Amino acid sequence: MSTPDLVIRGGTVADGNGGELFEADVAITGGRISEVGKVSGKGAEEIDARGKLVTPGFVDVHTHYDGQVTWSQDITPSSQNGVTTAIMGNCGVGFAPCKPADHTRLIQLMEGVEDIPEPVLSAGIPWAWESFPDYMNWLSKRDFDIDVGAQLPHAALRVYVMGERGARRDPSTTEDNAAMAKLAGEAVRSGALGFSTSRTLNHRTSTGDFTPTLKAGEDELTAIAGAMHSQGRSVLQFVLDLSTIHEDLPMMLRVADTTKCPISFSITQNDRSPNRWRQTLDEINAAAKRGLSITAQIAARPVGLLLGLELSRNPFQTHPSYKAIAHLPLKERLARLHQADVRKAILSETATATDDPLFFRPNYDKMFLLGDPPDYEQPPENALGPQARKQGRQPEELAYDAMLSDQGRGMLYVPFLNYADGNLDATREMLIDPQSVPGLSDGGAHCGIICDASFPTYLLTHWTRDRTRGEKLSIPFVVAAQSRKTALSVGLTDRGLIAPGYKADVNVIDYDRLHLHPPKVHYDLPVGGRRLLQDVDGYEATIVSGVVTRRHGEATGRRPGKLIRGAQGVN
């Protein structure tokens, strides 16, 4: 018997099937798991996993690394959180296909929808392609620290075929639909795992225009989805608005029924209609019983905005006295904000409405200090409003002082989805629904306002170990949900399990030490661009295709990750 390349010794295995934990060795040979149990032979490399949790690598189905994969080989922060496969091209936005004249248009759309700064995208993206197959061919020559899979973004496709008509959301013609369908089929043949679209008013360009796909017709979506699925398994991923879900969800179900294309979409709890998620899950479970392949993507915690002086938004950004100094560098702005007259002026003013979908008139009864360690499930009495009333102060004062802390780097936390009840009980119910998978981490996006790429770690720390305000989830359930179940939802049957024959993507985790630090701003994107990152402790080793890519929280510099070309099966 040949010598294994790597043996992980004596770990506590959560194998991705959802069954009980068990102790075993795991042998890896040629990038595949070759043995699970008592491995007698010594490996060329060995990892002592006694007392550690051994899991499949996590598969994150909702990221936005479409730009980052073109300038970086390290798909951080996802690769720092146990993710070994990331699927990008979600929400209908991306960078292929694209004609040279539309480069700026697609950059503005990504900047507006996903808060990735325009200078970063303009400097970082080489635009060495025009068609989607060209984009895939170019990416296939690159090595990464994890595997990446791509979806065809509807906005890019629509603008490529329809030009200005597509951008201004004109109805497509029969000829347009045929042209988009042809290109969609080519995308699948080049390796696209699916097609994504958006129908939410919150998705706008940085100039304020709605996403080109907002009102795309059923005939357009049916033509594209049908063409893709006829060429190979393809998933249709979409985002809907609560205000139009009663129209849009039945339409998307009809598209799925007509084309037999699997569909995947995001479900969250909204403050305006806090129980609608139940009805939505009932509808998709009924559709599943009719034979449709349908998956709900669920956020692991509240989708929460981070506000601060160093970030994209803060509670005082529409106050005239703040707007007068907003252009100043942080150090100068901080000095002005410490001046008594400036403070008095800002606090005497009130927020005004804007057309920014991610600026809400501040509600201090839903605004928190995140804390260290960060606490995403705080009781309502911890909010700045109740705290201010308790102290006999105005909540604006508390927010102002909090942002001045840490040399102007203090952050405020505003949970705006999945927190209508002041707890995560609804999120737990969504996560355990049979049609659900964890999603919406948005890795690579929302650089200055949301920091949710740590969802995979949070699922393990909060939901299986640290939660005090409600029921927990089991380790086997969480591991299976974000490895095997997510992999299957996008057609990757070759991974997500620790079993012989499967792809050797594995995490060795010091479960007791697994810990998320508070988000911090880093300036490590092209041209010194800003992004929010969270340090994480406890990942002893992350292994991709049998190669150790991270040890003790540090990158090894090895990059076995590749572009995934289409649905994958076990050899």
C-alpha atoms as one frame of an Amber mdcrd trajectory, in Angstrom:
protein
   0.000   0.000   0.000   1.409   3.417  -0.971   2.413   5.929   1.690  -0.304
   8.542   2.265   0.681  12.133   1.501  -0.877  13.275   4.764  -2.396  11.609
   7.813  -4.514  13.542  10.320  -4.200  11.569  13.557  -6.786  10.958  16.247
  -9.180  13.822  15.593 -12.836  14.052  16.556 -14.501  13.829  13.164 -17.686
  15.564  12.036 -17.798  13.926   8.621 -20.409  16.152   6.941 -23.207  13.565
   6.988 -24.764  15.003  10.140 -24.226  11.856  12.228 -22.553  11.536  15.607
 -18.974  12.662  16.118 -16.371   9.880  16.123 -12.637   9.557  16.653 -10.574
   8.532  13.615  -7.466   9.045  11.559  -7.879  10.539   8.093  -5.422   9.596
   5.333  -5.040  11.683   2.185  -3.416  10.507  -1.041  -3.280  12.331  -4.358
  -5.613  15.110  -3.250  -8.350  12.668  -2.190  -9.302  11.132   1.127  -8.016
   7.563   0.947  -8.868   6.155   4.386 -10.918   7.059   7.462 -10.484   4.971
  10.604  -7.328   3.518  12.087  -4.548   4.315   9.625  -1.587   2.027  10.326
   0.935   3.403   7.855   2.792   6.632   8.512   2.088   9.543   6.211   4.697
  11.629   4.427   3.255  14.454   6.539   1.276  14.074   9.758  -0.958  16.345
  11.820  -1.684  15.515  15.455  -5.424  16.221  15.793  -5.996  14.652  19.199
  -8.541  16.770  21.049  -9.281  18.720  17.860 -12.374  18.835  15.662 -11.869
  17.562  12.109 -14.407  18.710   9.519 -14.774  18.903   5.760 -13.767  22.244
   4.295 -16.680  24.654   4.248 -18.407  25.530   0.977 -19.590  29.143   0.873
 -22.183  29.530  -1.869 -22.680  33.306  -1.653 -19.577  35.443  -2.165 -18.486
  38.336  -4.374 -14.826  37.648  -5.151 -15.349  38.306  -8.887 -12.834  41.154
  -8.795 -10.523  39.908  -6.049  -9.751  36.658  -7.885  -8.222  38.737 -10.676
  -5.709  40.549  -8.467  -5.145  38.227  -5.515  -4.371  34.544  -5.113  -5.483
  34.550  -1.483  -9.254  34.547  -1.139  -9.323  36.205   2.254 -11.196  36.555
   4.505 -13.096  33.385   3.539  -9.984  31.204   3.516  -9.271  32.369   7.091
 -12.646  30.999   8.189 -12.351  27.369   7.114 -13.813  27.923   3.639 -12.177
  25.763   0.978 -14.660  26.469  -1.852 -16.243  29.870  -2.568 -18.925  30.511
  -5.176 -18.933  34.022  -6.643 -21.077  35.839  -9.195 -24.103  36.207  -6.922
 -26.866  38.838  -7.022 -26.560  39.331 -10.772 -23.338  41.367 -10.569 -19.935
  40.527 -11.979 -17.439  41.412 -14.692 -18.124  39.097 -17.624 -19.272  39.272
 -20.298 -18.335  42.911 -20.762 -17.445  45.112 -23.736 -14.653  47.640 -23.155
 -17.128  50.525 -23.334 -19.034  49.061 -20.361 -16.157  48.553 -17.923 -17.075
  51.657 -15.924 -20.749  50.744 -15.904 -20.124  47.315 -14.362 -17.656  48.760
 -11.860 -20.234  51.346 -10.775 -22.814  48.602 -10.355 -20.504  46.467  -8.221
 -19.479  49.507  -6.189 -23.084  50.456  -5.530 -24.455  46.974  -4.854 -21.523
  45.472  -2.957 -19.631  48.495  -1.571 -16.314  47.642  -3.225 -14.617  50.999
  -3.925 -14.334  52.102  -7.551 -10.594  52.933  -7.330  -9.912  49.401  -6.074
 -11.845  47.801  -8.929 -10.464  50.154 -11.582  -6.878  49.550 -10.497  -7.205
  45.859  -9.681  -9.180  44.356 -12.565  -6.983  43.716 -15.640  -9.919  43.284
 -18.066  -8.048  40.595 -19.973 -11.322  39.186 -21.349 -14.592  40.173 -22.955
 -16.746  37.043 -23.065 -17.612  34.864 -20.086 -15.652  31.899 -21.511 -12.650
  34.224 -21.887 -13.000  35.223 -18.218 -13.117  31.565 -17.190 -10.127  30.668
 -19.369  -8.125  33.512 -17.860  -9.030  32.501 -14.288  -8.237  28.839 -14.993
  -4.567  29.760 -15.315  -4.463  31.191 -11.771  -3.782  29.374  -8.494  -5.568
  30.231  -5.255  -5.544  29.248  -1.610  -9.069  27.813  -2.074 -11.224  26.638
  -4.979 -13.493  29.202  -6.620 -16.613  28.656  -8.708 -18.380  31.230 -10.850
 -21.928  32.030 -11.855 -22.993  34.033 -14.908 -24.212  37.471 -13.685 -27.452
  38.625 -15.280 -26.653  42.356 -15.183 -23.440  41.878 -17.152 -25.161  39.574
 -19.649 -28.105  41.936 -20.138 -25.921  44.986 -20.739 -23.628  43.008 -23.051
 -26.550  41.971 -25.277 -28.896  44.972 -24.961 -26.497  47.850 -24.327 -28.133
  51.013 -23.065 -31.596  49.445 -23.341 -30.520  46.744 -20.919 -29.002  49.205
 -18.478 -32.180  51.298 -18.347 -34.261  48.143 -17.768 -36.202  48.125 -21.028
 -38.144  44.896 -21.697 -36.110  42.419 -23.732 -37.210  41.367 -27.207 -37.454
  37.822 -28.520 -34.143  38.447 -30.318 -32.542  39.707 -27.095 -33.705  36.612
 -25.243 -32.304  34.327 -27.906 -28.958  36.109 -27.822 -28.765  35.965 -24.010
 -29.771  32.299 -24.028 -27.023  31.466 -26.535 -24.368  33.158 -24.402 -25.758
  31.535 -21.259 -25.383  28.094 -22.806 -21.790  28.941 -23.717 -21.172  30.035
 -20.120 -22.236  26.632 -18.789 -20.071  24.841 -21.326 -17.140  26.961 -20.101
 -17.810  25.951 -16.498 -20.398  28.323 -14.986 -22.139  26.695 -12.030 -25.237
  28.784 -12.524 -26.823  32.129 -13.274 -27.677  34.906 -10.838 -30.115  37.808
 -10.925 -31.488  40.503  -8.629 -34.943  42.008  -8.224 -34.347  44.266  -5.223
 -34.577  48.052  -5.101 -31.600  48.040  -2.719 -29.271  47.033  -5.552 -28.218
  50.238  -7.286 -25.169  51.591  -9.043 -22.912  54.053  -7.252 -24.680  56.769
  -9.275 -28.083  55.728  -7.918 -29.515  53.805 -10.890 -31.377  50.569 -10.205
 -29.779  47.279 -11.239 -30.456  46.446 -14.916 -32.165  43.178 -13.921 -34.759
  44.682 -11.562 -37.807  44.070 -13.763 -36.518  41.483 -16.224 -39.448  39.578
 -17.688 -40.384  35.969 -17.076 -39.733  35.198 -20.749 -36.172  36.535 -20.426
 -35.419  34.539 -17.279 -36.982  31.394 -18.708 -34.931  31.624 -21.896 -31.661
  32.069 -19.997 -32.308  29.428 -17.322 -33.568  26.915 -19.862 -30.557  27.361
 -22.119 -28.137  26.978 -19.229 -29.733  23.931 -17.700 -29.933  22.225 -21.088
 -26.112  22.332 -21.222 -25.471  20.933 -17.744 -26.626  21.275 -14.164 -27.030
  24.989 -13.422 -28.460  26.827 -10.436 -30.538  30.005 -10.770 -29.649  32.246
  -7.786 -31.716  35.340  -7.102 -32.507  38.080  -4.609 -36.054  39.385  -4.099
 -37.644  42.356  -2.338 -40.167  41.767   0.403 -42.440  44.392  -1.167 -42.763
  42.395  -4.408 -42.169  38.845  -3.210 -45.853  37.968  -3.637 -45.372  38.509
  -7.388 -41.731  37.612  -7.898 -41.534  34.344  -5.969 -44.400  32.665  -7.872
 -42.765  33.848 -11.100 -39.394  32.362 -10.135 -41.089  29.103  -9.186 -42.731
  29.041 -12.620 -39.327  29.575 -14.239 -37.957  26.653 -12.227 -40.930  24.488
 -13.093 -40.685  25.282 -16.808 -36.922  24.843 -17.120 -36.340  22.214 -14.374
 -33.460  24.452 -13.280 -32.627  24.313  -9.538 -33.125  27.655  -7.814 -31.574
  29.243  -4.747 -32.570  32.494  -3.089 -32.109  34.464   0.091 -34.628  34.533
   2.933 -34.293  36.953   5.819 -36.534  38.313   8.555 -37.582  41.900   7.852
 -38.693  44.366  10.531 -41.629  45.542   8.410 -43.104  42.065   8.067 -41.380
  39.946  10.724 -43.284  36.710  10.016 -43.221  36.705   6.207 -40.204  34.363
   6.227 -42.441  31.587   7.570 -44.843  31.931   4.659 -41.937  31.998   2.215
 -40.450  28.799   3.642 -43.883  27.168   3.507 -44.145  28.107  -0.175 -40.753
  26.686  -1.083 -41.350  23.494   0.907 -44.608  23.051  -0.990 -42.703  23.599
  -4.241 -40.095  21.040  -3.187 -42.853  18.501  -2.575 -43.995  19.124  -6.155
 -40.531  18.080  -7.308 -38.771  21.419  -7.731 -35.134  21.640  -6.630 -35.103
  24.719  -4.410 -32.799  26.028  -1.698 -33.179  28.917   0.725 -29.979  30.735
   1.683 -30.020  31.810   5.346 -27.706  34.294   7.083 -26.099  32.854  10.218
 -26.717  35.992  12.283 -28.327  39.402  11.785 -27.284  41.160   8.615 -25.810
  44.098  10.455 -24.370  47.411   9.393 -21.187  48.679  11.005 -21.127  52.468
  11.357 -18.108  54.616  12.124 -15.911  57.519  11.130 -13.551  55.234   9.207
 -16.414  53.379   7.485 -18.777  54.062   4.593 -21.610  55.352   6.768 -22.308
  56.802  10.206 -25.408  58.155  11.990 -24.410  61.794  11.431 -23.491  61.658
   7.758 -26.511  63.738   6.699 -26.081  66.356   9.447 -24.934  69.631   7.799
 -22.175  70.263  10.325 -20.753  66.782   9.788 -21.045  67.011   6.005 -18.895
  70.159   6.173 -15.939  68.134   7.515 -16.680  64.696   6.005 -14.044  65.160
   3.302 -11.200  65.571   5.792  -8.740  62.751   6.533  -9.643  60.792   9.655
  -7.015  62.445  11.866  -8.135  65.964  10.951 -11.803  65.048  11.164 -11.259
  63.543  14.589  -9.603  66.734  15.845 -12.575  68.775  14.644 -15.079  66.359
  16.173 -13.391  66.779  19.547 -14.038  70.534  19.416 -16.939  71.525  21.673
 -18.593  73.809  19.099 -18.496  71.146  16.375 -19.859  68.521  18.755 -22.684
  70.814  19.866 -23.614  71.694  16.289 -23.701  68.100  15.067 -25.703  66.877
  18.061 -28.230  69.695  17.633 -29.035  68.637  14.079 -31.133  65.716  12.857
 -30.632  63.103  10.189 -32.318  63.738   6.871 -33.581  61.204   4.370 -31.356
  60.058   1.502 -31.837  57.697  -1.424 -29.022  55.515  -0.076 -30.640  52.097
   0.535 -28.135  51.308   3.295 -28.585  54.543   5.223 -31.455  54.324   7.665
 -32.640  57.252   9.734 -30.936  56.257  12.990 -33.013  54.102  15.324 -31.046
  54.095  18.555 -33.257  51.377  19.999 -31.673  49.045  17.383 -28.093  50.340
  17.577 -25.485  48.612  19.750 -21.858  48.648  20.744 -20.567  45.397  19.283
 -18.098  44.697  22.086 -15.044  42.469  22.437 -15.677  39.612  21.909 -18.270
  40.794  19.390 -21.829  40.019  20.498 -24.335  39.744  17.636 -27.272  38.635
  19.793 -27.583  41.319  22.435 -30.803  41.958  24.393 -32.785  45.073  23.404
 -31.896  46.807  26.687 -28.254  46.926  25.557 -29.108  49.264  22.688 -27.975
  52.889  22.841 -31.535  54.179  23.219 -32.339  52.293  26.446 -28.815  52.895
  27.753 -29.135  56.635  27.145 -32.506  56.808  28.878 -31.023  54.941  31.823
 -28.198  57.496  32.035 -30.433  60.533  31.446 -28.604  61.393  28.205 -29.417
  61.577  24.514 -28.535  58.434  22.497 -26.813  60.627  19.892 -24.249  61.529
  22.563 -23.472  57.874  23.212 -23.110  57.193  19.487 -20.869  60.223  19.023
 -18.590  59.236  21.904 -18.457  55.600  20.801 -17.222  56.564  17.331 -14.546
  58.840  18.788 -13.173  55.952  20.848 -10.101  53.977  19.756  -8.680  57.068
  18.027 -11.776  57.501  15.901 -12.067  53.839  14.967 -14.960  52.947  17.275
 -17.846  51.146  15.551 -21.599  50.921  16.067 -23.623  47.855  15.118 -27.105
  48.034  13.575 -28.802  44.673  12.916 -31.296  45.423  10.144 -32.301  41.918
   9.040 -32.960  38.777  11.116 -33.412  40.751  14.345 -37.021  41.937  14.403
 -37.626  39.997  17.651 -34.471  41.169  19.402 -33.051  37.630  19.280 -32.037
  34.945  16.776 -34.841  32.455  17.377 -36.275  33.074  13.899 -32.831  32.585
  12.361 -32.526  29.236  14.111 -35.862  28.106  12.684 -34.759  29.184   9.214
 -31.434  27.376   9.526 -33.037  24.062  10.498 -35.588  24.086   7.680 -34.921
  21.099   5.376 -34.753  23.350   2.304 -32.223  25.772   3.833 -28.462  26.151
   3.654 -26.242  28.793   5.262 -25.508  31.629   2.858 -25.211  35.394   2.412
 -21.717  35.781   3.859 -20.932  38.175   0.980 -17.207  37.449   1.252 -15.246
  40.013  -0.733 -18.009  42.622  -0.605 -19.377  45.430   1.582 -15.848  46.489
   2.408 -16.811  49.490   4.525 -20.164  48.640   6.091 -20.738  44.874   6.575
 -18.291  42.220   7.794 -20.041  38.870   7.452 -17.497  36.619   5.740 -16.950
  35.124   9.201 -20.379  33.426   9.058 -18.838  29.910   8.839 -16.892  30.458
  12.064 -19.871  32.113  13.753 -22.034  29.103  12.965 -19.645  26.952  14.980
 -18.880  29.332  17.836 -22.255  30.910  18.512 -24.705  28.251  17.418 -23.014
  25.156  18.838 -21.153  26.564  21.860 -21.682  30.148  22.991 -25.375  30.967
  22.600 -27.106  31.873  25.890 -30.384  33.445  24.717 -32.019  30.376  23.188
 -31.531  26.880  21.844 -28.273  25.890  20.199 -27.541  23.649  17.228 -25.354
  20.538  17.197 -21.834  20.434  15.776 -22.721  17.633  13.303 -25.717  19.621
  12.028 -23.773  22.852  11.506 -20.825  21.119   9.848 -23.085  19.198   7.468
 -25.092  22.330   6.668 -22.099  24.372   5.553 -20.076  21.628   3.892 -22.041
  18.783   2.326 -25.395  20.520   2.038 -24.005  23.710   0.519 -21.830  21.696
  -1.867 -24.797  19.690  -3.122 -26.878  22.848  -3.593 -24.487  24.029  -6.327
 -23.811  20.628  -7.897 -20.476  19.847  -6.235 -20.996  16.242  -5.172 -17.249
  15.592  -4.923 -16.700  17.498  -1.646 -18.175  18.278   1.748 -17.639  14.785
   3.215 -14.814  13.119   5.076 -15.023   9.746   3.380 -12.810   7.744   1.012
 -12.853   9.034  -2.553 -13.897  12.570  -1.727 -11.867  15.682  -2.363  -9.408
  16.221   0.489 -10.656  19.602   1.706 -10.404  19.425   5.499 -10.272  21.665
   8.580  -8.542  20.792  11.836 -10.076  23.064  14.483  -9.217  23.774  18.100
 -12.901  24.031  18.939 -12.423  25.293  22.491 -10.164  28.088  21.260 -12.212
  29.010  18.183 -12.851  32.734  18.538 -13.777  35.757  16.414 -12.203  39.131
  17.155 -13.999  42.446  16.544 -13.930  43.775  12.968 -11.140  46.175  12.085
 -10.368  48.260   9.025  -7.412  47.185   6.892  -5.975  49.064   3.922  -4.690
  46.097   1.921  -6.699  46.242  -1.297  -5.276  47.654  -4.557  -4.293  51.353
  -4.297  -4.543  51.040  -0.508  -8.279  50.367  -0.597 -10.138  49.778   2.649
 -11.930  46.694   3.847 -13.318  45.323   7.104 -11.748  42.096   8.367 -12.103
  39.967  11.485  -9.174  38.070  12.940 -10.007  34.512  13.967  -8.284  32.063
  16.299  -8.633  28.288  16.415  -8.084  26.978  12.889  -5.126  24.662  13.439
  -4.960  23.616   9.784  -6.919  24.116   6.596  -6.267  21.651   3.791  -7.277
  22.092   0.143  -6.900  19.128  -2.239  -4.611  17.474   0.297  -2.308  20.502
   0.634  -2.029  22.424   3.915  -2.786  26.051   3.031  -3.037  27.443   6.570
  -1.342  26.344   9.823  -2.069  27.874  13.226  -3.962  30.730  11.605  -1.184
  31.671   9.188  -0.991  31.138   5.429   1.591  28.568   4.317   1.959  30.214
   0.902   0.817  27.071  -0.906  -2.045  27.595  -3.355  -3.578  24.382  -4.668
  -6.968  26.014  -5.250  -8.334  26.138  -8.785 -11.243  27.475 -10.767 -14.075
  24.931 -10.715 -15.327  24.105 -14.191 -18.943  23.016 -13.867 -20.681  20.511
 -11.618 -18.283  17.984 -10.079 -18.732  14.345  -9.088 -16.696  11.766  -7.215
 -14.230  10.032  -9.530
